[in-house]
């Protein structure tokens, strides 16, 4: 009886030790996987904060209503001519949607609350820089549910940010650092090929 108890005790001890070893292996594998995931570059969809932009609802070329919507600019590419390419999203408030519906004879449910335009070019405002970087977008006209909305020059803002060891690569914070450095290079009359190249890698999630 005593021998059986000792055998059972040894078996349970061995089982417990095996479980501890297995748990340690699983923990190590999990930590390693997380570290590898963290090191993998991922595309950065950098979007500016929403900003009020007053557009004009037009009819036969005449302005008929002020559209007080908000615009965001999502960066998609950096160009060697110191311009940026991106996508704008413009939210249309309900009162303007009702005006569009009345103008076009469509139900308001057919008038979208957001309109999107890709391939938009933005330029750095002359002399801009930290702490608030201004990007200018040229006048444009968009068609929304059969109606035309005209935009004058738009300005969206990027927070200026200085670099440092706390800035994680492939992050929105890194994009702000790169844009800050870019404006500094422009203002000093210097080329920014390295900054532009790094910014495009961050946007596309390309490894260094």
SEDO-121688 format. One record per residue: residue number from 1; residue in three letters; x, y, z of N, C-alpha, C in turn. Coordinates in steps of 0.02 Angstrom, whole numbers, plus 50000, padded with zeros to 5 digits. Layout:
REM SEDO-121688
TIZA   num   residu     n_x     n_y     n_z    ca_x    ca_y    ca_z     c_x     c_y     c_z
TIZA   NUM      ala       X       Y       Z       X       Y       Z       X       Y       Z
...
***
This chain:
REM SEDO-121688
TIZA   num   residu     n_x     n_y     n_z    ca_x    ca_y    ca_z     c_x     c_y     c_z
TIZA     1      unk   50042   49939   50000   50000   50000   50000   50043   50063   50000
TIZA     2      unk   50094   50062   50043   50139   50119   50047   50176   50129   49982
TIZA     3      unk   50196   50073   49949   50232   50077   49885   50188   50107   49832
TIZA     4      unk   50122   50088   49833   50076   50116   49784   50068   50192   49794
TIZA     5      unk   50064   50212   49858   50058   50284   49873   50118   50322   49848
TIZA     6      unk   50178   50293   49858   50239   50326   49836   50240   50332   49760
TIZA     7      unk   50217   50278   49728   50216   50278   49654   50168   50331   49629
TIZA     8      unk   50109   50334   49660   50060   50385   49640   50088   50455   49652
TIZA     9      unk   50122   50464   49708   50151   50530   49724   50203   50550   49672
TIZA    10      unk   50246   50502   49652   50298   50517   49602   50266   50533   49535
TIZA    11      unk   50213   50495   49518   50179   50507   49454   50148   50577   49452
TIZA    12      unk   50115   50596   49508   50084   50662   49511   50136   50718   49509
TIZA    13      unk   50193   50706   49542   50247   50756   49542   50274   50765   49471
TIZA    14      unk   50284   50708   49437   50309   50711   49369   50259   50746   49323
TIZA    15      unk   50195   50731   49334   50142   50764   49294   50142   50839   49305
TIZA    16      unk   50148   50859   49369   50148   50931   49385   50208   50966   49354
TIZA    17      unk   50266   50933   49356   50326   50962   49327   50319   50969   49251
TIZA    18      unk   50288   50918   49220   50276   50921   49148   50229   50979   49130
TIZA    19      unk   50178   50989   49171   50131   51043   49159   50164   51111   49166
TIZA    20      unk   50208   51117   49216   50245   51181   49225   50288   51194   49165
TIZA    21      unk   50323   51142   49141   50367   51150   49083   50327   51168   49021
TIZA    22      unk   50269   51135   49013   50226   51150   48955   50200   51222   48958
TIZA    23      unk   50179   51243   49017   50154   51312   49025   50208   51362   49009
TIZA    24      unk   50270   51348   49032   50326   51393   49018   50339   51397   48943
TIZA    25      unk   50336   51340   48909   50348   51339   48837   50294   51379   48800
TIZA    26      unk   50231   51368   48821   50176   51405   48789   50183   51480   48800
TIZA    27      unk   50201   51500   48861   50210   51571   48877   50266   51600   48835
TIZA    28      unk   50321   51563   48829   50378   51586   48789   50359   51594   48717
TIZA    29      unk   50322   51544   48690   50301   51547   48620   50254   51606   48608
TIZA    30      unk   50207   51616   48655   50160   51671   48649   50195   51738   48650
TIZA    31      unk   50242   51746   48697   50279   51810   48702   50320   51821   48640
TIZA    32      unk   50350   51767   48613   50390   51773   48552   50347   51793   48494
TIZA    33      unk   50286   51764   48489   50241   51780   48434   50218   51852   48438
TIZA    34      unk   50203   51875   48499   50182   51945   48508   50238   51992   48488
TIZA    35      unk   50298   51975   48508   50355   52018   48491   50365   52021   48416
TIZA    36      unk   50358   51963   48382   50365   51963   48309   50311   52004   48277
TIZA    37      unk   50248   51998   48302   50193   52038   48274   50206   52112   48283
TIZA    38      unk   50234   52131   48341   50247   52201   48354   50301   52228   48308
TIZA    39      unk   50348   52185   48288   50402   52206   48244   50381   52210   48171
TIZA    40      unk   50325   52177   48153   50304   52176   48085   50275   52244   48066
TIZA    41      unk   50301   52276   48012   50274   52340   47991   50202   52334   47966
TIZA    42      unk   50161   52381   47985   50091   52382   47963   50076   52451   47933
TIZA    43      unk   50036   52452   47880   50020   52517   47849   49988   52565   47898
TIZA    44      unk   50006   52628   47893   49979   52679   47937   49929   52721   47898
TIZA    45      unk   49866   52717   47916   49814   52758   47884   49807   52822   47925
TIZA    46      unk   49850   52870   47910   49849   52932   47949   49794   52978   47926
TIZA    47      unk   49750   52997   47972   49693   53041   47956   49695   53103   48000
TIZA    48      unk   49684   53160   47968   49681   53222   48007   49617   53226   48048
TIZA    49      unk   49617   53267   48098   49557   53276   48139   49502   53310   48098
TIZA    50      unk   49438   53294   48110   49385   53327   48072   49387   53403   48082
TIZA    51      unk   49375   53439   48027   49377   53512   48030   49318   53541   47991
TIZA    52      unk   49287   53592   48020   49230   53624   47988   49252   53658   47923
TIZA    53      unk   49217   53641   47869   49228   53672   47804   49160   53690   47775
TIZA    54      unk   49151   53754   47759   49087   53777   47730   49092   53773   47654
TIZA    55      unk   49052   53729   47625   49049   53721   47553   48984   53754   47528
TIZA    56      unk   48977   53757   47462   48919   53788   47432   48881   53738   47390
TIZA    57      unk   48817   53729   47406   48772   53691   47363   48752   53737   47306
TIZA    58      unk   48763   53714   47244   48751   53757   47186   48695   53729   47143
TIZA    59      unk   48664   53774   47105   48612   53755   47057   48619   53801   46997
TIZA    60      unk   48632   53771   46939   48643   53809   46878   48700   53859   46887
TIZA    61      unk   48750   53840   46925   48808   53883   46934   48802   53934   46989
TIZA    62      unk   48743   53940   47019   48732   53989   47073   48732   53955   47141
TIZA    63      unk   48760   53990   47191   48759   53963   47259   48689   53969   47288
TIZA    64      unk   48664   53913   47316   48596   53914   47343   48594   53896   47417
TIZA    65      unk   48649   53867   47444   48646   53847   47515   48716   53835   47541
TIZA    66      unk   48727   53855   47604   48791   53843   47637   48789   53774   47670
TIZA    67      unk   48836   53733   47652   48842   53666   47682   48897   53669   47735
TIZA    68      unk   48878   53661   47797   48926   53665   47852   48946   53595   47875
TIZA    69      unk   48988   53563   47836   49010   53495   47851   49081   53494   47878
TIZA    70      unk   49104   53434   47894   49172   53426   47920   49211   53381   47873
TIZA    71      unk   49275   53399   47863   49317   53362   47817   49376   53330   47854
TIZA    72      unk   49396   53271   47831   49457   53239   47854   49498   53222   47792
TIZA    73      unk   49563   53218   47802   49609   53202   47747   49651   53142   47770
TIZA    74      unk   49647   53087   47733   49686   53027   47748   49744   53022   47699
TIZA    75      unk   49804   53022   47725   49864   53023   47684   49875   52955   47651
TIZA    76      unk   49887   52957   47585   49899   52894   47548   49967   52892   47513
TIZA    77      unk   49999   52950   47503   50065   52951   47471   50098   53018   47481
TIZA    78      unk   50165   53017   47479   50205   53078   47482   50243   53085   47417
TIZA    79      unk   50241   53143   47387   50272   53154   47322   50339   53192   47328
TIZA    80      unk   50382   53180   47279   50448   53212   47279   50444   53287   47266
TIZA    81      unk   50387   53312   47243   50379   53384   47231   50352   53420   47293
TIZA    82      unk   50357   53388   47351   50335   53415   47415   50259   53422   47420
TIZA    83      unk   50224   53379   47385   50151   53377   47391   50131   53310   47421
TIZA    84      unk   50068   53307   47442   50041   53246   47472   49980   53224   47433
TIZA    85      unk   49968   53159   47432   49908   53132   47401   49866   53099   47456
TIZA    86      unk   49800   53109   47451   49759   53079   47503   49686   53074   47482
TIZA    87      unk   49646   53052   47529   49574   53044   47520   49538   53091   47568
TIZA    88      unk   49490   53130   47542   49451   53172   47586   49382   53139   47597
TIZA    89      unk   49359   53143   47658   49291   53123   47676   49256   53185   47704
TIZA    90      unk   49199   53200   47675   49162   53260   47696   49093   53240   47721
TIZA    91      unk   49079   53255   47784   49014   53238   47813   48964   53293   47796
TIZA    92      unk   48906   53272   47776   48853   53319   47756   48799   53319   47810
TIZA    93      unk   48787   53376   47842   48736   53378   47895   48666   53368   47866
TIZA    94      unk   48619   53350   47910   48551   53333   47888   48516   53391   47853
TIZA    95      unk   48527   53452   47877   48492   53509   47845   48515   53516   47772
TIZA    96      unk   48579   53505   47759   48604   53509   47690   48580   53450   47649
TIZA    97      unk   48575   53392   47679   48548   53334   47644   48476   53346   47623
TIZA    98      unk   48438   53379   47666   48368   53396   47650   48365   53445   47591
TIZA    99      unk   48411   53493   47591   48414   53541   47535   48431   53506   47470
TIZA   100      unk   48478   53459   47472   48497   53421   47413   48437   53380   47388
TIZA   101      unk   48402   53348   47435   48344   53308   47417   48291   53352   47383
TIZA   102      unk   48278   53411   47410   48228   53457   47381   48250   53480   47312
TIZA   103      unk   48315   53493   47304   48341   53518   47241   48338   53466   47186
TIZA   104      unk   48351   53403   47203   48355   53350   47153   48291   53309   47148
TIZA   105      unk   48244   53319   47194   48183   53281   47193   48191   53209   47216
TIZA   106      unk   48244   53197   47252   48256   53129   47277   48239   53125   47351
TIZA   107      unk   48223   53064   47376   48212   53057   47448   48277   53068   47486
TIZA   108      unk   48272   53095   47546   48332   53109   47584   48371   53047   47600
TIZA   109      unk   48338   52989   47601   48373   52926   47613   48422   52910   47557
TIZA   110      unk   48413   52941   47499   48458   52930   47443   48516   52980   47441
TIZA   111      unk   48517   53025   47490   48571   53074   47494   48620   53050   47547
TIZA   112      unk   48681   53035   47530   48729   53008   47578   48748   53060   47631
TIZA   113      unk   48766   53035   47689   48788   53080   47743   48863   53095   47739
TIZA   114      unk   48899   53057   47697   48970   53068   47687   48987   53059   47614
TIZA   115      unk   49027   53104   47588   49051   53098   47519   49127   53091   47521
TIZA   116      unk   49154   53050   47476   49225   53036   47476   49255   53052   47408
TIZA   117      unk   49316   53079   47410   49353   53093   47349   49425   53069   47358
TIZA   118      unk   49447   53024   47314   49515   52998   47317   49562   53038   47272
TIZA   119      unk   49626   53026   47281   49676   53058   47237   49680   53133   47244
TIZA   120      unk   49664   53159   47302   49665   53231   47314   49736   53254   47330
TIZA   121      unk   49758   53308   47299   49825   53335   47311   49822   53390   47364
TIZA   122      unk   49867   53385   47412   49873   53436   47465   49944   53462   47465
TIZA   123      unk   49952   53525   47480   50019   53556   47484   50028   53588   47552
TIZA   124      unk   50091   53591   47574   50105   53625   47636   50094   53700   47626
TIZA   125      unk   50057   53730   47673   50048   53802   47671   50116   53836   47678
TIZA   126      unk   50127   53890   47642   50191   53924   47643   50212   53942   47714
TIZA   127      unk   50272   53921   47733   50299   53938   47798   50271   53899   47856
TIZA   128      unk   50228   53850   47843   50197   53813   47898   50247   53768   47934
TIZA   129      unk   50231   53750   47994   50274   53706   48035   50244   53696   48103
TIZA   130      unk   50280   53660   48145   50255   53647   48213   50244   53714   48249
TIZA   131      unk   50195   53716   48294   50159   53659   48324   50098   53635   48284
TIZA   132      unk   50076   53673   48233   50018   53652   48194   50034   53662   48120
TIZA   133      unk   50036   53607   48084   50054   53607   48014   49990   53612   47972
TIZA   134      unk   49989   53660   47926   49929   53671   47885   49940   53643   47814
TIZA   135      unk   49893   53603   47792   49894   53575   47725   49837   53607   47685
TIZA   136      unk   49853   53632   47625   49804   53665   47583   49781   53618   47528
TIZA   137      unk   49716   53619   47515   49685   53581   47461   49651   53630   47414
TIZA   138      unk   49666   53624   47351   49640   53671   47301   49564   53665   47295
TIZA   139      unk   49531   53718   47269   49458   53715   47258   49438   53656   47215
TIZA   140      unk   49380   53629   47230   49354   53572   47192   49278   53571   47195
TIZA   141      unk   49249   53530   47154   49176   53522   47153   49160   53448   47153
TIZA   142      unk   49113   53428   47195   49093   53358   47200   49018   53352   47185
TIZA   143      unk   49000   53296   47156   48929   53281   47143   48903   53235   47197
TIZA   144      unk   48848   53256   47228   48817   53217   47282   48743   53206   47264
TIZA   145      unk   48725   53145   47250   48655   53127   47234   48627   53172   47179
TIZA   146      unk   48667   53188   47130   48644   53228   47074   48651   53303   47084
TIZA   147      unk   48673   53324   47143   48683   53396   47156   48758   53411   47160
TIZA   148      unk   48776   53473   47147   48846   53493   47149   48861   53532   47213
TIZA   149      unk   48916   53513   47245   48941   53549   47303   49010   53576   47286
TIZA   150      unk   49018   53642   47294   49080   53674   47275   49120   53692   47337
TIZA   151      unk   49184   53675   47336   49229   53689   47391   49279   53742   47368
TIZA   152      unk   49287   53793   47408   49343   53839   47398   49405   53806   47427
TIZA   153      unk   49459   53843   47430   49521   53815   47459   49508   53789   47530
TIZA   154      unk   49529   53727   47542   49521   53697   47608   49589   53693   47643
TIZA   155      unk   49587   53696   47709   49648   53689   47749   49634   53637   47803
TIZA   156      unk   49675   53585   47806   49670   53536   47860   49735   53540   47900
TIZA   157      unk   49732   53515   47961   49787   53525   48008   49818   53459   48031
TIZA   158      unk   49884   53461   48041   49921   53405   48069   49959   53430   48130
TIZA   159      unk   49956   53394   48185   49994   53412   48244   50069   53404   48232
TIZA   160      unk   50107   53456   48244   50179   53450   48241   50204   53408   48299
TIZA   161      unk   50256   53368   48287   50281   53324   48340   50356   53315   48331
TIZA   162      unk   50392   53320   48386   50464   53308   48385   50478   53234   48395
TIZA   163      unk   50534   53210   48367   50552   53140   48374   50580   53124   48443
TIZA   164      unk   50591   53061   48455   50619   53039   48520   50614   52964   48526
TIZA   165      unk   50644   52936   48577   50645   52863   48585   50576   52833   48597
TIZA   166      unk   50528   52874   48619   50461   52847   48632   50418   52841   48569
TIZA   167      unk   50442   52868   48513   50403   52865   48451   50410   52796   48420
TIZA   168      unk   50355   52763   48412   50355   52696   48383   50351   52701   48307
TIZA   169      unk   50391   52660   48273   50388   52661   48200   50322   52632   48176
TIZA   170      unk   50303   52653   48116   50240   52632   48086   50181   52649   48132
TIZA   171      unk   50180   52711   48153   50127   52736   48197   50106   52806   48174
TIZA   172      unk   50046   52828   48192   50026   52897   48175   50074   52949   48204
TIZA   173      unk   50103   52934   48262   50150   52981   48292   50212   52988   48248
TIZA   174      unk   50235   52933   48219   50293   52938   48175   50277   52980   48114
TIZA   175      unk   50217   52972   48087   50197   53011   48029   50199   53086   48046
TIZA   176      unk   50175   53104   48105   50177   53174   48125   50249   53200   48132
TIZA   177      unk   50293   53157   48158   50364   53176   48163   50393   53188   48093
TIZA   178      unk   50379   53143   48047   50406   53149   47979   50379   53211   47944
TIZA   179      unk   50315   53225   47953   50287   53285   47922   50317   53348   47952
TIZA   180      unk   50331   53346   48016   50364   53403   48050   50434   53415   48022
TIZA   181      unk   50472   53360   48014   50539   53366   47986   50536   53390   47914
TIZA   182      unk   50487   53365   47877   50479   53384   47807   50468   53460   47800
TIZA   183      unk   50424   53487   47841   50412   53560   47838   50475   53599   47856
TIZA   184      unk   50513   53572   47903   50575   53606   47922   50624   53606   47864
TIZA   185      unk   50628   53551   47828   50672   53547   47770   50650   53597   47716
TIZA   186      unk   50585   53600   47704   50560   53646   47654   50576   53718   47673
TIZA   187      unk   50563   53736   47735   50574   53804   47758   50648   53824   47757
TIZA   188      unk   50691   53774   47761   50763   53787   47759   50792   53779   47688
TIZA   189      unk   50748   53768   47640   50770   53761   47571   50808   53698   47557
TIZA   190      unk   50794   53646   47594   50830   53582   47585   50784   53529   47557
TIZA   191      unk   50814   53481   47522   50776   53425   47496   50759   53377   47552
TIZA   192      unk   50705   53340   47542   50682   53295   47595   50671   53224   47568
TIZA   193      unk   50716   53202   47524   50706   53136   47493   50703   53080   47545
TIZA   194      unk   50747   53083   47595   50746   53030   47645   50682   53029   47685
TIZA   195      unk   50657   53088   47703   50595   53092   47741   50536   53067   47699
TIZA   196      unk   50535   53087   47636   50480   53065   47591   50481   52990   47582
TIZA   197      unk   50540   52962   47574   50546   52889   47565   50522   52852   47628
TIZA   198      unk   50543   52876   47686   50523   52844   47749   50448   52851   47760
TIZA   199      unk   50420   52908   47742   50349   52919   47750   50308   52872   47707
TIZA   200      unk   50329   52862   47645   50294   52815   47602   50299   52743   47627
TIZA   201      unk   50356   52725   47656   50361   52658   47685   50314   52650   47744
TIZA   202      unk   50308   52701   47785   50262   52698   47842   50189   52693   47818
TIZA   203      unk   50172   52732   47768   50103   52732   47742   50085   52663   47713
TIZA   204      unk   50133   52633   47678   50120   52570   47644   50138   52508   47685
TIZA   205      unk   50168   52519   47744   50187   52462   47786   50243   52422   47757
TIZA   206      unk   50289   52456   47722   50345   52421   47690   50405   52418   47738
TIZA   207      unk   50439   52362   47740   50498   52356   47785   50553   52402   47763
TIZA   208      unk   50597   52418   47810   50653   52463   47794   50704   52425   47752
***
